[in-house]
Amino acid sequence: MPGLIDAHWHSMFAALPLQTLMSAEIGYIYLAASAEAERTLMRGFTTVRDLGGPAFVLQQAIDASLVSGPRIYPSGAMITATGGHGDLRPLSDLRGVGGLSRIEQTGGSIIADGSDAVRQRVREQLLQGASQVKLTGSGGVSSPRTPLHAFTFTEAELRAAAAVAEDWATYVTVHAYPPGPIQRAIAAGARCIEHGHLMDEATARLMADKGTWLSIQPFVGDDDSICLTGQSRIDQLEVFAGTDRAYALAKQHGIKTAFGSDLLFSAELTPRQGTMLTHLARWYTTAEVLSMATAVNGELLALSGPRNPYPGTLGVVEEGALADLLLIDGNPLEQIALLASPEKNLVVIMKDGKIYKNTLNL
Protein backbone atom coordinates (compact mmCIF):
# COMPACT_ATOMS: atom_id res chain seq x y z
CA MET A 1 0.00 0.00 0.00
CA PRO A 2 1.10 3.65 -0.31
CA GLY A 3 3.02 5.33 2.48
CA LEU A 4 0.83 7.00 5.09
CA ILE A 5 0.34 10.77 5.28
CA ASP A 6 -0.38 12.72 8.47
CA ALA A 7 -2.07 15.99 7.55
CA HIS A 8 -1.67 17.58 11.00
CA TRP A 9 1.70 17.00 12.60
CA HIS A 10 4.18 19.09 14.55
CA SER A 11 7.62 17.79 13.67
CA MET A 12 9.44 19.97 16.17
CA PHE A 13 6.99 19.78 19.06
CA ALA A 14 5.47 16.29 18.98
CA ALA A 15 7.87 14.54 21.34
CA LEU A 16 9.11 17.22 23.76
CA PRO A 17 7.20 18.52 26.80
CA LEU A 18 6.03 22.11 26.49
CA GLN A 19 8.18 23.13 29.45
CA THR A 20 11.26 21.84 27.63
CA LEU A 21 10.31 23.61 24.42
CA MET A 22 9.97 26.87 26.32
CA SER A 23 13.38 26.59 27.95
CA ALA A 24 15.75 24.34 25.97
CA GLU A 25 18.35 25.52 23.50
CA ILE A 26 17.16 25.32 19.90
CA GLY A 27 19.92 22.84 19.07
CA TYR A 28 18.52 20.37 21.59
CA ILE A 29 15.04 20.81 20.14
CA TYR A 30 16.34 20.04 16.64
CA LEU A 31 18.19 16.93 17.82
CA ALA A 32 15.08 15.64 19.56
CA ALA A 33 12.97 16.41 16.49
CA SER A 34 15.44 14.57 14.25
CA ALA A 35 15.15 11.45 16.40
CA GLU A 36 11.36 11.68 16.34
CA ALA A 37 11.38 12.18 12.56
CA GLU A 38 13.06 8.81 12.11
CA ARG A 39 10.54 7.17 14.44
CA THR A 40 7.73 8.81 12.46
CA LEU A 41 9.03 7.25 9.25
CA MET A 42 9.35 3.87 10.97
CA ARG A 43 5.64 4.07 11.81
CA GLY A 44 4.96 4.14 8.07
CA PHE A 45 4.27 7.87 7.77
CA THR A 46 6.33 8.86 4.76
CA THR A 47 4.86 12.38 4.53
CA VAL A 48 3.61 14.90 7.08
CA ARG A 49 1.99 18.29 6.78
CA ASP A 50 3.57 20.36 9.51
CA LEU A 51 1.12 22.78 11.11
CA GLY A 52 3.32 24.96 13.28
CA GLY A 53 6.97 25.01 14.20
CA PRO A 54 10.44 25.78 12.81
CA ALA A 55 10.57 22.67 10.65
CA PHE A 56 12.38 24.21 7.67
CA VAL A 57 15.88 23.13 8.70
CA LEU A 58 14.69 19.65 9.64
CA GLN A 59 13.01 19.39 6.24
CA GLN A 60 16.26 20.37 4.54
CA ALA A 61 18.25 17.84 6.55
CA ILE A 62 15.82 15.04 5.68
CA ASP A 63 15.76 15.98 2.00
CA ALA A 64 19.58 15.98 1.98
CA SER A 65 19.61 12.52 3.62
CA LEU A 66 21.48 13.84 6.66
CA VAL A 67 18.77 12.29 8.83
CA SER A 68 15.90 9.91 8.10
CA GLY A 69 12.35 11.12 8.27
CA PRO A 70 9.17 11.83 6.34
CA ARG A 71 8.68 14.46 3.69
CA ILE A 72 7.65 17.67 5.43
CA TYR A 73 5.19 20.20 4.04
CA PRO A 74 6.04 23.08 6.39
CA SER A 75 3.82 25.94 7.49
CA GLY A 76 6.42 27.72 9.58
CA ALA A 77 5.26 29.58 12.66
CA MET A 78 1.56 29.47 13.48
CA ILE A 79 0.29 33.03 13.14
CA THR A 80 -1.83 34.25 16.03
CA ALA A 81 -2.94 37.54 17.58
CA THR A 82 -2.37 39.00 21.01
CA GLY A 83 -4.24 36.74 23.42
CA GLY A 84 -4.89 34.12 20.74
CA HIS A 85 -4.13 30.42 20.75
CA GLY A 86 -0.36 30.10 20.80
CA ASP A 87 0.27 33.37 22.65
CA LEU A 88 2.02 31.70 25.58
CA ARG A 89 3.88 34.74 26.89
CA PRO A 90 4.11 35.22 30.65
CA LEU A 91 1.74 38.00 31.59
CA SER A 92 4.71 39.97 32.88
CA ASP A 93 5.98 40.19 29.29
CA LEU A 94 2.92 42.19 28.28
CA ARG A 95 4.37 45.15 30.15
CA GLY A 96 7.69 44.83 28.36
CA VAL A 97 8.84 46.82 25.38
CA GLY A 98 9.75 45.20 22.09
CA GLY A 99 11.44 41.86 21.57
CA LEU A 100 10.05 38.45 20.73
CA SER A 101 8.68 35.99 23.25
CA ARG A 102 10.36 32.62 23.75
CA ILE A 103 7.91 30.71 21.53
CA GLU A 104 8.29 33.37 18.83
CA GLN A 105 12.06 33.05 19.03
CA THR A 106 11.84 29.29 18.48
CA GLY A 107 9.41 29.73 15.58
CA GLY A 108 6.46 27.96 17.15
CA SER A 109 4.06 30.85 16.77
CA ILE A 110 4.25 34.52 15.87
CA ILE A 111 1.95 37.36 16.91
CA ALA A 112 0.34 39.73 14.42
CA ASP A 113 -2.24 42.42 15.22
CA GLY A 114 -3.86 44.20 12.31
CA SER A 115 -4.02 43.37 8.62
CA ASP A 116 -0.63 44.86 7.75
CA ALA A 117 1.12 42.85 10.46
CA VAL A 118 -0.68 39.70 9.31
CA ARG A 119 0.48 40.25 5.74
CA GLN A 120 4.05 40.64 6.94
CA ARG A 121 3.96 37.45 9.03
CA VAL A 122 2.45 35.43 6.18
CA ARG A 123 5.13 36.67 3.78
CA GLU A 124 7.83 35.79 6.32
CA GLN A 125 6.68 32.17 6.47
CA LEU A 126 6.46 31.94 2.68
CA LEU A 127 9.91 33.50 2.33
CA GLN A 128 11.32 30.73 4.53
CA GLY A 129 9.73 28.06 2.36
CA ALA A 130 6.25 27.42 3.75
CA SER A 131 4.12 25.32 1.42
CA GLN A 132 0.97 26.60 3.13
CA VAL A 133 0.31 29.02 6.00
CA LYS A 134 -1.58 28.44 9.24
CA LEU A 135 -3.44 31.01 11.31
CA THR A 136 -5.48 30.60 14.47
CA GLY A 137 -9.18 31.37 14.24
CA SER A 138 -10.32 30.36 17.72
CA GLY A 139 -8.93 29.41 21.10
CA GLY A 140 -7.18 26.10 21.59
CA VAL A 141 -6.93 23.37 24.18
CA SER A 142 -3.25 23.94 24.96
CA SER A 143 -3.69 27.71 25.48
CA PRO A 144 -5.65 27.88 28.76
CA ARG A 145 -5.94 31.68 28.85
CA THR A 146 -7.64 31.85 25.46
CA PRO A 147 -11.32 30.80 25.57
CA LEU A 148 -11.99 27.93 23.18
CA HIS A 149 -14.93 29.77 21.62
CA ALA A 150 -13.14 33.11 21.27
CA PHE A 151 -12.42 34.62 17.85
CA THR A 152 -8.73 35.30 17.21
CA PHE A 153 -8.62 37.44 14.09
CA THR A 154 -11.12 39.75 12.44
CA GLU A 155 -12.42 38.75 9.03
CA ALA A 156 -10.35 41.54 7.49
CA GLU A 157 -7.17 40.18 9.06
CA LEU A 158 -7.90 36.65 7.87
CA ARG A 159 -8.78 37.96 4.42
CA ALA A 160 -5.42 39.75 4.27
CA ALA A 161 -3.64 36.48 5.02
CA ALA A 162 -5.62 34.53 2.44
CA ALA A 163 -4.92 37.16 -0.21
CA VAL A 164 -1.16 36.99 0.35
CA ALA A 165 -1.21 33.21 0.20
CA GLU A 166 -3.21 33.35 -3.02
CA ASP A 167 -0.69 35.81 -4.46
CA TRP A 168 1.96 33.17 -3.75
CA ALA A 169 -0.23 30.48 -5.39
CA THR A 170 -0.92 28.60 -2.18
CA TYR A 171 -3.51 28.62 0.60
CA VAL A 172 -4.29 29.43 4.21
CA THR A 173 -5.51 26.87 6.72
CA VAL A 174 -7.15 28.04 9.94
CA HIS A 175 -7.24 26.47 13.39
CA ALA A 176 -10.86 26.69 14.59
CA TYR A 177 -13.17 24.57 16.71
CA PRO A 178 -16.61 26.28 17.04
CA PRO A 179 -19.02 27.40 14.31
CA GLY A 180 -18.42 31.16 14.43
CA PRO A 181 -14.65 31.13 13.88
CA ILE A 182 -14.99 28.42 11.24
CA GLN A 183 -17.55 30.44 9.30
CA ARG A 184 -15.45 33.60 9.58
CA ALA A 185 -12.40 31.79 8.24
CA ILE A 186 -14.33 30.42 5.28
CA ALA A 187 -15.78 33.85 4.49
CA ALA A 188 -12.24 35.24 4.52
CA GLY A 189 -10.98 32.70 1.99
CA ALA A 190 -9.47 29.90 4.07
CA ARG A 191 -9.38 26.67 2.07
CA CYS A 192 -8.96 24.32 5.01
CA ILE A 193 -10.07 24.19 8.64
CA GLU A 194 -7.95 22.49 11.27
CA HIS A 195 -9.96 20.65 13.96
CA GLY A 196 -13.62 21.72 13.63
CA HIS A 197 -14.76 19.40 16.42
CA LEU A 198 -17.51 21.77 17.59
CA MET A 199 -19.08 22.54 14.21
CA ASP A 200 -22.84 22.59 13.81
CA GLU A 201 -25.13 21.61 10.95
CA ALA A 202 -25.08 25.03 9.30
CA THR A 203 -21.29 25.13 9.38
CA ALA A 204 -21.04 21.66 7.89
CA ARG A 205 -23.34 22.69 5.02
CA LEU A 206 -21.24 25.80 4.44
CA MET A 207 -18.02 23.80 4.30
CA ALA A 208 -19.55 21.36 1.84
CA ASP A 209 -20.98 24.13 -0.34
CA LYS A 210 -17.68 26.03 -0.45
CA GLY A 211 -15.53 22.93 -0.93
CA THR A 212 -13.56 23.76 2.22
CA TRP A 213 -11.35 20.98 3.53
CA LEU A 214 -11.69 19.66 7.08
CA SER A 215 -8.46 18.48 8.68
CA ILE A 216 -9.82 16.87 11.82
CA GLN A 217 -8.26 14.54 14.39
CA PRO A 218 -10.06 11.52 15.90
CA PHE A 219 -9.66 12.49 19.56
CA VAL A 220 -11.82 10.06 21.49
CA GLY A 221 -10.34 9.93 25.00
CA ASP A 222 -7.50 10.54 27.39
CA ASP A 223 -5.18 8.03 25.74
CA ASP A 224 -4.87 10.41 22.79
CA SER A 225 -3.60 13.44 24.67
CA ILE A 226 -1.31 14.58 27.44
CA CYS A 227 -2.74 15.07 30.93
CA LEU A 228 -4.23 18.54 31.25
CA THR A 229 -5.73 20.48 34.14
CA GLY A 230 -7.86 23.55 34.75
CA GLN A 231 -9.43 25.29 31.77
CA SER A 232 -7.39 23.21 29.33
CA ARG A 233 -8.96 20.06 30.75
CA ILE A 234 -12.44 21.55 30.42
CA ASP A 235 -11.76 22.47 26.80
CA GLN A 236 -10.23 19.06 26.11
CA LEU A 237 -13.35 17.26 27.34
CA GLU A 238 -15.53 19.51 25.18
CA VAL A 239 -13.44 18.58 22.13
CA PHE A 240 -13.64 14.87 22.99
CA ALA A 241 -17.42 15.17 23.30
CA GLY A 242 -17.72 16.89 19.92
CA THR A 243 -15.61 14.45 17.93
CA ASP A 244 -18.32 11.93 17.11
CA ARG A 245 -20.82 14.53 15.87
CA ALA A 246 -18.18 16.34 13.83
CA TYR A 247 -17.29 13.20 11.91
CA ALA A 248 -20.97 12.35 11.47
CA LEU A 249 -21.64 15.81 10.01
CA ALA A 250 -18.61 15.56 7.74
CA LYS A 251 -19.87 12.26 6.35
CA GLN A 252 -23.46 13.41 6.07
CA HIS A 253 -22.57 16.50 4.06
CA GLY A 254 -19.73 15.03 2.03
CA ILE A 255 -17.07 17.40 3.38
CA LYS A 256 -13.59 16.74 2.02
CA THR A 257 -11.97 15.29 5.13
CA ALA A 258 -8.30 14.69 5.88
CA PHE A 259 -6.66 12.62 8.61
CA GLY A 260 -4.19 14.11 11.05
CA SER A 261 -3.10 13.09 14.53
CA ASP A 262 -1.90 16.36 16.14
CA LEU A 263 -0.04 14.47 18.86
CA LEU A 264 1.85 16.95 20.99
CA PHE A 265 4.38 17.33 23.78
CA SER A 266 5.00 13.67 24.61
CA ALA A 267 7.39 10.99 23.38
CA GLU A 268 5.05 8.49 25.02
CA LEU A 269 2.14 9.65 22.85
CA THR A 270 3.79 9.84 19.43
CA PRO A 271 3.89 6.02 19.01
CA ARG A 272 0.06 6.23 18.95
CA GLN A 273 0.13 7.88 15.53
CA GLY A 274 -1.02 4.66 13.87
CA THR A 275 -3.52 4.01 16.65
CA MET A 276 -5.08 7.41 15.98
CA LEU A 277 -5.59 6.34 12.39
CA THR A 278 -7.38 3.17 13.47
CA HIS A 279 -9.88 5.27 15.45
CA LEU A 280 -11.38 6.32 12.12
CA ALA A 281 -12.91 2.85 11.80
CA ARG A 282 -15.62 4.12 14.16
CA TRP A 283 -17.02 6.21 11.29
CA TYR A 284 -15.52 4.83 8.06
CA THR A 285 -14.89 1.52 6.37
CA THR A 286 -11.31 0.30 6.47
CA ALA A 287 -10.99 1.08 2.76
CA GLU A 288 -12.12 4.66 3.44
CA VAL A 289 -9.68 4.96 6.35
CA LEU A 290 -6.73 3.84 4.26
CA SER A 291 -7.76 6.10 1.39
CA MET A 292 -8.07 9.10 3.71
CA ALA A 293 -4.54 8.60 5.08
CA THR A 294 -3.06 8.19 1.60
CA ALA A 295 -4.77 9.41 -1.59
CA VAL A 296 -7.18 11.87 0.06
CA ASN A 297 -4.47 13.48 2.16
CA GLY A 298 -2.36 13.62 -0.98
CA GLU A 299 -5.06 15.72 -2.63
CA LEU A 300 -4.96 18.16 0.28
CA LEU A 301 -1.19 18.51 0.04
CA ALA A 302 -1.54 19.28 -3.66
CA LEU A 303 -3.42 22.49 -2.78
CA SER A 304 -0.02 24.10 -2.30
CA GLY A 305 0.32 24.15 -6.08
CA PRO A 306 3.72 25.43 -7.23
CA ARG A 307 4.71 25.81 -3.56
CA ASN A 308 4.63 22.02 -3.33
CA PRO A 309 8.17 21.06 -2.29
CA TYR A 310 7.78 17.55 -3.73
CA PRO A 311 6.26 17.64 -7.21
CA GLY A 312 4.59 14.36 -8.03
CA THR A 313 1.57 12.38 -6.96
CA LEU A 314 1.40 11.18 -3.36
CA GLY A 315 -0.74 8.55 -1.71
CA VAL A 316 -1.25 6.20 -4.65
CA VAL A 317 0.52 3.24 -6.21
CA GLU A 318 0.66 3.96 -9.91
CA GLU A 319 3.14 4.68 -12.65
CA GLY A 320 4.76 8.07 -12.19
CA ALA A 321 3.73 8.49 -8.54
CA LEU A 322 6.28 9.08 -5.81
CA ALA A 323 7.55 5.67 -4.70
CA ASP A 324 6.34 5.53 -1.11
CA LEU A 325 5.37 1.96 -0.29
CA LEU A 326 4.54 -0.14 2.76
CA LEU A 327 4.49 -3.92 2.91
CA ILE A 328 2.34 -5.15 5.78
CA ASP A 329 2.32 -8.57 7.41
CA GLY A 330 -1.43 -9.02 7.04
CA ASN A 331 -4.33 -7.34 5.31
CA PRO A 332 -5.22 -3.91 6.75
CA LEU A 333 -8.49 -3.96 4.83
CA GLU A 334 -9.50 -6.81 7.12
CA GLN A 335 -7.52 -5.75 10.20
CA ILE A 336 -6.97 -2.00 10.39
CA ALA A 337 -5.46 -2.55 13.85
CA LEU A 338 -2.30 -3.82 12.14
CA LEU A 339 -1.28 -0.19 11.67
CA ALA A 340 -1.35 0.39 15.43
CA SER A 341 1.73 -1.85 15.82
CA PRO A 342 4.05 -0.77 13.00
CA GLU A 343 7.20 -2.11 14.64
CA LYS A 344 5.73 -5.60 14.35
CA ASN A 345 3.54 -5.43 11.26
CA LEU A 346 5.37 -3.15 8.81
CA VAL A 347 7.76 -5.43 6.97
CA VAL A 348 9.04 -2.98 4.35
CA ILE A 349 9.05 0.82 4.44
CA MET A 350 10.05 2.65 1.27
CA LYS A 351 10.16 6.40 0.74
CA ASP A 352 10.93 7.87 -2.66
CA GLY A 353 12.25 4.53 -3.86
CA LYS A 354 14.67 4.07 -0.96
CA ILE A 355 14.12 1.22 1.48
CA TYR A 356 14.35 2.29 5.13
CA LYS A 357 13.13 -0.97 6.67
CA ASN A 358 13.17 -4.51 5.33
CA THR A 359 12.60 -7.53 7.55
CA LEU A 360 11.74 -9.94 4.76
CA ASN A 361 13.62 -13.22 5.07
CA LEU A 362 14.56 -13.40 1.40
C-alpha positions as CSV (number, residue, x, y, z in Angstrom):
1,M,0.0,0.0,0.0
2,P,1.1,3.7,-0.3
3,G,3.0,5.3,2.5
4,L,0.8,7.0,5.1
5,I,0.3,10.8,5.3
6,D,-0.4,12.7,8.5
7,A,-2.1,16.0,7.6
8,H,-1.7,17.6,11.0
9,W,1.7,17.0,12.6
10,H,4.2,19.1,14.5
11,S,7.6,17.8,13.7
12,M,9.4,20.0,16.2
13,F,7.0,19.8,19.1
14,A,5.5,16.3,19.0
15,A,7.9,14.5,21.3
16,L,9.1,17.2,23.8
17,P,7.2,18.5,26.8
18,L,6.0,22.1,26.5
19,Q,8.2,23.1,29.5
20,T,11.3,21.8,27.6
21,L,10.3,23.6,24.4
22,M,10.0,26.9,26.3
23,S,13.4,26.6,28.0
24,A,15.7,24.3,26.0
25,E,18.4,25.5,23.5
26,I,17.2,25.3,19.9
27,G,19.9,22.8,19.1
28,Y,18.5,20.4,21.6
29,I,15.0,20.8,20.1
30,Y,16.3,20.0,16.6
31,L,18.2,16.9,17.8
32,A,15.1,15.6,19.6
33,A,13.0,16.4,16.5
34,S,15.4,14.6,14.2
35,A,15.1,11.5,16.4
36,E,11.4,11.7,16.3
37,A,11.4,12.2,12.6
38,E,13.1,8.8,12.1
39,R,10.5,7.2,14.4
40,T,7.7,8.8,12.5
41,L,9.0,7.3,9.3
42,M,9.3,3.9,11.0
43,R,5.6,4.1,11.8
44,G,5.0,4.1,8.1
45,F,4.3,7.9,7.8
46,T,6.3,8.9,4.8
47,T,4.9,12.4,4.5
48,V,3.6,14.9,7.1
49,R,2.0,18.3,6.8
50,D,3.6,20.4,9.5
51,L,1.1,22.8,11.1
52,G,3.3,25.0,13.3
53,G,7.0,25.0,14.2
54,P,10.4,25.8,12.8
55,A,10.6,22.7,10.6
56,F,12.4,24.2,7.7
57,V,15.9,23.1,8.7
58,L,14.7,19.6,9.6
59,Q,13.0,19.4,6.2
60,Q,16.3,20.4,4.5
61,A,18.2,17.8,6.6
62,I,15.8,15.0,5.7
63,D,15.8,16.0,2.0
64,A,19.6,16.0,2.0
65,S,19.6,12.5,3.6
66,L,21.5,13.8,6.7
67,V,18.8,12.3,8.8
68,S,15.9,9.9,8.1
69,G,12.3,11.1,8.3
70,P,9.2,11.8,6.3
71,R,8.7,14.5,3.7
72,I,7.6,17.7,5.4
73,Y,5.2,20.2,4.0
74,P,6.0,23.1,6.4
75,S,3.8,25.9,7.5
76,G,6.4,27.7,9.6
77,A,5.3,29.6,12.7
78,M,1.6,29.5,13.5
79,I,0.3,33.0,13.1
80,T,-1.8,34.2,16.0
81,A,-2.9,37.5,17.6
82,T,-2.4,39.0,21.0
83,G,-4.2,36.7,23.4
84,G,-4.9,34.1,20.7
85,H,-4.1,30.4,20.8
86,G,-0.4,30.1,20.8
87,D,0.3,33.4,22.7
88,L,2.0,31.7,25.6
89,R,3.9,34.7,26.9
90,P,4.1,35.2,30.6
91,L,1.7,38.0,31.6
92,S,4.7,40.0,32.9
93,D,6.0,40.2,29.3
94,L,2.9,42.2,28.3
95,R,4.4,45.2,30.1
96,G,7.7,44.8,28.4
97,V,8.8,46.8,25.4
98,G,9.8,45.2,22.1
99,G,11.4,41.9,21.6
100,L,10.0,38.5,20.7
101,S,8.7,36.0,23.2
102,R,10.4,32.6,23.8
103,I,7.9,30.7,21.5
104,E,8.3,33.4,18.8
105,Q,12.1,33.1,19.0
106,T,11.8,29.3,18.5
107,G,9.4,29.7,15.6
108,G,6.5,28.0,17.1
109,S,4.1,30.8,16.8
110,I,4.2,34.5,15.9
111,I,2.0,37.4,16.9
112,A,0.3,39.7,14.4
113,D,-2.2,42.4,15.2
114,G,-3.9,44.2,12.3
115,S,-4.0,43.4,8.6
116,D,-0.6,44.9,7.8
117,A,1.1,42.8,10.5
118,V,-0.7,39.7,9.3
119,R,0.5,40.3,5.7
120,Q,4.1,40.6,6.9
121,R,4.0,37.5,9.0
122,V,2.5,35.4,6.2
123,R,5.1,36.7,3.8
124,E,7.8,35.8,6.3
125,Q,6.7,32.2,6.5
126,L,6.5,31.9,2.7
127,L,9.9,33.5,2.3
128,Q,11.3,30.7,4.5
129,G,9.7,28.1,2.4
130,A,6.2,27.4,3.7
131,S,4.1,25.3,1.4
132,Q,1.0,26.6,3.1
133,V,0.3,29.0,6.0
134,K,-1.6,28.4,9.2
135,L,-3.4,31.0,11.3
136,T,-5.5,30.6,14.5
137,G,-9.2,31.4,14.2
138,S,-10.3,30.4,17.7
139,G,-8.9,29.4,21.1
140,G,-7.2,26.1,21.6
141,V,-6.9,23.4,24.2
142,S,-3.3,23.9,25.0
143,S,-3.7,27.7,25.5
144,P,-5.6,27.9,28.8
145,R,-5.9,31.7,28.9
146,T,-7.6,31.9,25.5
147,P,-11.3,30.8,25.6
148,L,-12.0,27.9,23.2
149,H,-14.9,29.8,21.6
150,A,-13.1,33.1,21.3
151,F,-12.4,34.6,17.8
152,T,-8.7,35.3,17.2
153,F,-8.6,37.4,14.1
154,T,-11.1,39.8,12.4
155,E,-12.4,38.7,9.0
156,A,-10.4,41.5,7.5
157,E,-7.2,40.2,9.1
158,L,-7.9,36.7,7.9
159,R,-8.8,38.0,4.4
160,A,-5.4,39.7,4.3
161,A,-3.6,36.5,5.0
162,A,-5.6,34.5,2.4
163,A,-4.9,37.2,-0.2
164,V,-1.2,37.0,0.4
165,A,-1.2,33.2,0.2
166,E,-3.2,33.4,-3.0
167,D,-0.7,35.8,-4.5
168,W,2.0,33.2,-3.8
169,A,-0.2,30.5,-5.4
170,T,-0.9,28.6,-2.2
171,Y,-3.5,28.6,0.6
172,V,-4.3,29.4,4.2
173,T,-5.5,26.9,6.7
174,V,-7.1,28.0,9.9
175,H,-7.2,26.5,13.4
176,A,-10.9,26.7,14.6
177,Y,-13.2,24.6,16.7
178,P,-16.6,26.3,17.0
179,P,-19.0,27.4,14.3
180,G,-18.4,31.2,14.4
181,P,-14.7,31.1,13.9
182,I,-15.0,28.4,11.2
183,Q,-17.5,30.4,9.3
184,R,-15.5,33.6,9.6
185,A,-12.4,31.8,8.2
186,I,-14.3,30.4,5.3
187,A,-15.8,33.9,4.5
188,A,-12.2,35.2,4.5
189,G,-11.0,32.7,2.0
190,A,-9.5,29.9,4.1
191,R,-9.4,26.7,2.1
192,C,-9.0,24.3,5.0
193,I,-10.1,24.2,8.6
194,E,-7.9,22.5,11.3
195,H,-10.0,20.7,14.0
196,G,-13.6,21.7,13.6
197,H,-14.8,19.4,16.4
198,L,-17.5,21.8,17.6
199,M,-19.1,22.5,14.2
200,D,-22.8,22.6,13.8
201,E,-25.1,21.6,10.9
202,A,-25.1,25.0,9.3
203,T,-21.3,25.1,9.4
204,A,-21.0,21.7,7.9
205,R,-23.3,22.7,5.0
206,L,-21.2,25.8,4.4
207,M,-18.0,23.8,4.3
208,A,-19.5,21.4,1.8
209,D,-21.0,24.1,-0.3
210,K,-17.7,26.0,-0.5
211,G,-15.5,22.9,-0.9
212,T,-13.6,23.8,2.2
213,W,-11.3,21.0,3.5
214,L,-11.7,19.7,7.1
215,S,-8.5,18.5,8.7
216,I,-9.8,16.9,11.8
217,Q,-8.3,14.5,14.4
218,P,-10.1,11.5,15.9
219,F,-9.7,12.5,19.6
220,V,-11.8,10.1,21.5
221,G,-10.3,9.9,25.0
222,D,-7.5,10.5,27.4
223,D,-5.2,8.0,25.7
224,D,-4.9,10.4,22.8
225,S,-3.6,13.4,24.7
226,I,-1.3,14.6,27.4
227,C,-2.7,15.1,30.9
228,L,-4.2,18.5,31.3
229,T,-5.7,20.5,34.1
230,G,-7.9,23.5,34.8
231,Q,-9.4,25.3,31.8
232,S,-7.4,23.2,29.3
233,R,-9.0,20.1,30.7
234,I,-12.4,21.5,30.4
235,D,-11.8,22.5,26.8
236,Q,-10.2,19.1,26.1
237,L,-13.3,17.3,27.3
238,E,-15.5,19.5,25.2
239,V,-13.4,18.6,22.1
240,F,-13.6,14.9,23.0
241,A,-17.4,15.2,23.3
242,G,-17.7,16.9,19.9
243,T,-15.6,14.5,17.9
244,D,-18.3,11.9,17.1
245,R,-20.8,14.5,15.9
246,A,-18.2,16.3,13.8
247,Y,-17.3,13.2,11.9
248,A,-21.0,12.4,11.5
249,L,-21.6,15.8,10.0
250,A,-18.6,15.6,7.7
251,K,-19.9,12.3,6.3
252,Q,-23.5,13.4,6.1
253,H,-22.6,16.5,4.1
254,G,-19.7,15.0,2.0
255,I,-17.1,17.4,3.4
256,K,-13.6,16.7,2.0
257,T,-12.0,15.3,5.1
258,A,-8.3,14.7,5.9
259,F,-6.7,12.6,8.6
260,G,-4.2,14.1,11.0
261,S,-3.1,13.1,14.5
262,D,-1.9,16.4,16.1
263,L,0.0,14.5,18.9
264,L,1.9,16.9,21.0
265,F,4.4,17.3,23.8
266,S,5.0,13.7,24.6
267,A,7.4,11.0,23.4
268,E,5.1,8.5,25.0
269,L,2.1,9.6,22.9
270,T,3.8,9.8,19.4
271,P,3.9,6.0,19.0
272,R,0.1,6.2,19.0
273,Q,0.1,7.9,15.5
274,G,-1.0,4.7,13.9
275,T,-3.5,4.0,16.7
276,M,-5.1,7.4,16.0
277,L,-5.6,6.3,12.4
278,T,-7.4,3.2,13.5
279,H,-9.9,5.3,15.5
280,L,-11.4,6.3,12.1
281,A,-12.9,2.9,11.8
282,R,-15.6,4.1,14.2
283,W,-17.0,6.2,11.3
284,Y,-15.5,4.8,8.1
285,T,-14.9,1.5,6.4
286,T,-11.3,0.3,6.5
287,A,-11.0,1.1,2.8
288,E,-12.1,4.7,3.4
289,V,-9.7,5.0,6.4
290,L,-6.7,3.8,4.3
291,S,-7.8,6.1,1.4
292,M,-8.1,9.1,3.7
293,A,-4.5,8.6,5.1
294,T,-3.1,8.2,1.6
295,A,-4.8,9.4,-1.6
296,V,-7.2,11.9,0.1
297,N,-4.5,13.5,2.2
298,G,-2.4,13.6,-1.0
299,E,-5.1,15.7,-2.6
300,L,-5.0,18.2,0.3
301,L,-1.2,18.5,0.0
302,A,-1.5,19.3,-3.7
303,L,-3.4,22.5,-2.8
304,S,0.0,24.1,-2.3
305,G,0.3,24.1,-6.1
306,P,3.7,25.4,-7.2
307,R,4.7,25.8,-3.6
308,N,4.6,22.0,-3.3
309,P,8.2,21.1,-2.3
310,Y,7.8,17.5,-3.7
311,P,6.3,17.6,-7.2
312,G,4.6,14.4,-8.0
313,T,1.6,12.4,-7.0
314,L,1.4,11.2,-3.4
315,G,-0.7,8.6,-1.7
316,V,-1.2,6.2,-4.7
317,V,0.5,3.2,-6.2
318,E,0.7,4.0,-9.9
319,E,3.1,4.7,-12.6
320,G,4.8,8.1,-12.2
321,A,3.7,8.5,-8.5
322,L,6.3,9.1,-5.8
323,A,7.5,5.7,-4.7
324,D,6.3,5.5,-1.1
325,L,5.4,2.0,-0.3
326,L,4.5,-0.1,2.8
327,L,4.5,-3.9,2.9
328,I,2.3,-5.2,5.8
329,D,2.3,-8.6,7.4
330,G,-1.4,-9.0,7.0
331,N,-4.3,-7.3,5.3
332,P,-5.2,-3.9,6.8
333,L,-8.5,-4.0,4.8
334,E,-9.5,-6.8,7.1
335,Q,-7.5,-5.7,10.2
336,I,-7.0,-2.0,10.4
337,A,-5.5,-2.5,13.9
338,L,-2.3,-3.8,12.1
339,L,-1.3,-0.2,11.7
340,A,-1.3,0.4,15.4
341,S,1.7,-1.9,15.8
342,P,4.0,-0.8,13.0
343,E,7.2,-2.1,14.6
344,K,5.7,-5.6,14.4
345,N,3.5,-5.4,11.3
346,L,5.4,-3.1,8.8
347,V,7.8,-5.4,7.0
348,V,9.0,-3.0,4.3
349,I,9.0,0.8,4.4
350,M,10.1,2.7,1.3
351,K,10.2,6.4,0.7
352,D,10.9,7.9,-2.7
353,G,12.2,4.5,-3.9
354,K,14.7,4.1,-1.0
355,I,14.1,1.2,1.5
356,Y,14.4,2.3,5.1
357,K,13.1,-1.0,6.7
358,N,13.2,-4.5,5.3
359,T,12.6,-7.5,7.6
360,L,11.7,-9.9,4.8
361,N,13.6,-13.2,5.1
362,L,14.6,-13.4,1.4
